[in-house]
Amino acid sequence: MLIVLTGIDGSGKTTAAHALVSAALAEGRDALLLSNYAGRRRMSLLSARFGVQLPPRLGDAVESTIRAVNVLASHARASRFRGLTVMDRHLHCQLALRQARGLPRGRVLPLLLRMLRQPDLVIYLDVDPERAHERIVARGTDEETLADLASLRHAYRSLPEFTQFTVLDADASHTDVLAELARILAGAAVADADADADAASLKV
């Protein structure tokens, strides 16, 4: 099973991804965590350190290239793995960032999304921008303005792919979020098992 977790910064994607994989391993199941970063945090730190800000289109081109390479590598690893694969971020993240920045959607990333194996679930962790901002400030590793987070949340929800996402309330407590994730995955596993059974009966 291939699961993708996505959402704005501060929604808890990475924490949830690690928790899902850890829980599966603790139950004796095979599980793999793959991260599809774009280097935004590192680029921001370098820009602040050297006082150089890349033009929006150039910055997006660099991020998109890094993200696409990571996603392709992750899918290559996932194709050889039998078990639960959890991807932290995907190409949807870059498409949402482009929209939030007022940049065109482009053709390459949407084409890659169509060509790559479709995840069994894309789970969007929906969080209030103010809550997300509080979490980002608390961890102190990067900076995002409240306005940027609100714009990115709107961009995610405006993606044509959003209608296929499973939306999870990430404003809830960590325990409740993980419980809801477990429920969603259990439901997806049952659906897959039923589909396999139906396919087998048709063959007979």
C-alpha positions as CSV (number, residue, x, y, z in Angstrom):
1,M,0.0,0.0,0.0
2,L,1.3,3.4,-1.0
3,I,0.2,6.4,1.2
4,V,1.1,10.0,0.6
5,L,0.8,12.7,3.3
6,T,0.6,16.3,2.3
7,G,-0.5,19.6,3.7
8,I,0.9,23.1,4.6
9,D,4.0,23.5,6.7
10,G,3.1,22.9,10.4
11,S,0.3,20.4,9.6
12,G,2.3,17.5,11.1
13,K,3.1,15.6,7.9
14,T,6.5,14.4,9.0
15,T,5.5,13.6,12.5
16,A,2.5,11.6,11.3
17,A,4.6,9.8,8.7
18,H,7.1,8.6,11.2
19,A,4.4,7.6,13.6
20,L,2.6,5.5,10.9
21,V,5.7,3.6,9.9
22,S,6.8,3.1,13.6
23,A,3.4,1.7,14.4
24,A,3.4,-0.7,11.5
25,L,6.9,-1.9,12.3
26,A,5.9,-2.4,16.0
27,E,3.1,-4.7,14.8
28,G,5.5,-6.8,12.8
29,R,4.6,-5.4,9.4
30,D,6.9,-4.2,6.7
31,A,6.9,-0.4,6.4
32,L,9.0,2.1,4.6
33,L,9.2,5.9,5.0
34,L,10.2,8.0,2.0
35,S,10.7,11.8,2.1
36,N,10.2,14.0,-0.9
37,Y,11.7,17.3,0.1
38,A,12.4,20.3,-2.3
39,G,15.2,21.9,-0.2
40,R,13.0,25.0,0.6
41,R,14.3,25.3,4.2
42,R,18.0,25.0,3.2
43,M,17.5,27.5,0.4
44,S,15.8,29.9,2.8
45,L,18.7,29.6,5.3
46,L,21.3,30.2,2.5
47,S,19.4,33.2,1.2
48,A,19.2,34.7,4.7
49,R,22.9,34.0,5.3
50,F,24.2,35.5,2.1
51,G,21.5,38.1,1.6
52,V,20.7,36.7,-1.9
53,Q,17.1,36.1,-2.9
54,L,16.5,34.0,-6.0
55,P,13.9,35.3,-8.5
56,P,10.6,33.4,-7.9
57,R,10.7,31.4,-11.2
58,L,14.3,30.4,-10.7
59,G,13.7,29.4,-7.1
60,D,10.7,27.3,-8.2
61,A,12.8,25.7,-10.9
62,V,15.4,24.6,-8.4
63,E,12.8,23.4,-5.9
64,S,10.8,21.6,-8.6
65,T,13.9,19.8,-9.9
66,I,14.9,18.6,-6.4
67,R,11.4,17.6,-5.6
68,A,10.9,15.7,-8.9
69,V,14.2,13.8,-8.5
70,N,13.3,12.8,-5.0
71,V,9.8,11.7,-6.0
72,L,11.1,9.6,-8.9
73,A,13.7,8.0,-6.6
74,S,11.1,7.3,-4.0
75,H,8.8,5.7,-6.5
76,A,11.7,3.5,-7.7
77,R,12.3,2.3,-4.2
78,A,8.6,1.8,-3.5
79,S,8.2,-0.4,-6.6
80,R,10.7,-2.8,-5.1
81,F,9.1,-2.8,-1.7
82,R,6.3,-5.0,-0.5
83,G,4.5,-3.5,2.5
84,L,3.3,-0.2,3.7
85,T,5.1,2.7,2.0
86,V,4.5,6.2,3.4
87,M,5.6,9.2,1.4
88,D,6.1,12.5,3.3
89,R,5.2,15.1,0.6
90,H,4.8,14.7,-3.2
91,L,4.5,16.7,-6.3
92,H,1.2,18.1,-5.1
93,C,3.3,20.2,-2.7
94,Q,5.1,22.0,-5.5
95,L,2.0,22.5,-7.5
96,A,0.4,24.2,-4.5
97,L,3.5,26.3,-3.9
98,R,3.4,27.5,-7.5
99,Q,-0.3,28.5,-7.2
100,A,0.3,30.3,-4.0
101,R,3.2,32.2,-5.6
102,G,1.2,33.1,-8.6
103,L,3.3,31.0,-10.9
104,P,1.9,28.8,-13.8
105,R,1.1,25.2,-13.1
106,G,3.3,24.0,-15.9
107,R,3.1,20.7,-17.8
108,V,6.0,18.6,-16.5
109,L,4.8,18.0,-12.9
110,P,1.2,17.3,-13.8
111,L,2.5,14.9,-16.4
112,L,4.7,13.1,-13.9
113,L,1.7,12.8,-11.5
114,R,-0.3,11.0,-14.2
115,M,2.6,8.7,-15.2
116,L,3.7,7.6,-11.8
117,R,2.0,4.9,-9.8
118,Q,-1.2,6.3,-8.2
119,P,-1.1,6.2,-4.4
120,D,-3.8,4.2,-2.7
121,L,-4.4,7.3,-0.5
122,V,-3.3,10.9,-0.6
123,I,-4.1,12.2,2.9
124,Y,-4.3,16.0,3.3
125,L,-3.6,17.1,6.8
126,D,-5.9,20.1,7.1
127,V,-4.8,22.6,9.8
128,D,-5.8,26.2,10.6
129,P,-3.0,28.5,9.5
130,E,-2.7,30.1,12.9
131,R,-2.2,26.7,14.5
132,A,0.3,25.8,11.9
133,H,2.2,29.1,12.5
134,E,2.3,28.4,16.2
135,R,3.9,25.0,15.6
136,I,6.5,26.5,13.2
137,V,7.4,29.2,15.7
138,A,7.7,26.6,18.5
139,R,10.1,24.3,16.6
140,G,12.2,27.3,15.6
141,T,13.8,25.6,12.6
142,D,12.3,27.7,9.8
143,E,10.1,30.7,9.2
144,E,6.7,31.1,7.5
145,T,4.4,34.0,7.7
146,L,0.7,33.5,8.7
147,A,-0.3,35.1,5.3
148,D,1.9,32.7,3.4
149,L,0.4,29.7,5.2
150,A,-3.1,30.9,4.6
151,S,-2.3,31.4,0.9
152,L,-0.8,27.9,0.7
153,R,-3.8,26.3,2.3
154,H,-6.1,28.0,-0.2
155,A,-3.8,26.9,-3.0
156,Y,-3.9,23.2,-1.9
157,R,-7.7,23.3,-1.7
158,S,-7.8,24.8,-5.2
159,L,-5.8,22.0,-6.8
160,P,-7.8,19.9,-9.3
161,E,-6.3,16.9,-7.5
162,F,-7.8,18.0,-4.2
163,T,-11.1,16.3,-4.9
164,Q,-9.3,12.9,-4.7
165,F,-7.6,13.7,-1.4
166,T,-8.7,12.2,1.9
167,V,-9.0,15.2,4.2
168,L,-8.0,14.8,7.9
169,D,-8.5,17.3,10.6
170,A,-4.9,18.0,11.8
171,D,-6.1,20.7,14.3
172,A,-6.9,17.8,16.7
173,S,-4.4,16.4,19.2
174,H,-1.5,14.3,18.1
175,T,-3.2,11.2,19.5
176,D,-6.5,11.8,17.8
177,V,-4.7,12.5,14.4
178,L,-2.8,9.2,14.6
179,A,-6.0,7.4,15.6
180,E,-7.8,8.8,12.6
181,L,-4.9,7.9,10.3
182,A,-5.1,4.3,11.6
183,R,-8.8,4.2,11.0
184,I,-8.4,5.5,7.4
185,L,-5.7,3.0,6.6
186,A,-7.7,0.2,8.0
187,G,-10.6,1.1,5.9
188,A,-8.4,1.3,2.8
189,A,-6.9,-2.1,3.6
190,V,-10.4,-3.6,3.8
191,A,-11.4,-2.0,0.5
192,D,-8.3,-3.4,-1.2
193,A,-9.0,-6.8,0.2
194,D,-12.6,-6.7,-1.1
195,A,-11.4,-5.5,-4.5
196,D,-8.8,-8.4,-4.7
197,A,-11.5,-10.9,-3.7
198,D,-13.9,-9.5,-6.4
199,A,-11.1,-9.7,-9.0
200,A,-10.3,-13.3,-8.0
201,S,-14.0,-14.3,-8.3
202,L,-14.2,-12.8,-11.8
203,K,-11.2,-14.9,-12.9
204,V,-12.8,-18.1,-11.6
